[in-house]
Amino acid sequence: MTSVANRCLHLVQTLNNEGLAQTFKIGANISLGKWSMVIEELGFMVWSLLSFMPIFSSFWSRYLYMKKAK
C-alpha cells in the first residue's frame, strides 16, 4: 500500500508539479493513518473476542450440561 503511494508520489514529483505532489503526500498520509487506526481497532476487537471465547464456551457448555442433567 505504501509502496504504491510512494511510486505515485515519485511520478508526480518527476512531472515537476510540486504543489500537486505536496497535496497528494498530505492526502496519502491522512488516508493511510485513518485506515491503520481502523485496522488496529478491528484487530483489537477480534483479539478480545477470541481471547474471551474459551471462557464463554466453557460457561455455556457447563450450563447446557447442568440443564441436561436435571
Residue pairs with C-beta under 8 A, 6 or more apart in sequence:
1 32
2 32
5 28
5 32
8 24
8 28
9 21
9 24
9 25
9 28
12 20
12 21
12 24
13 21
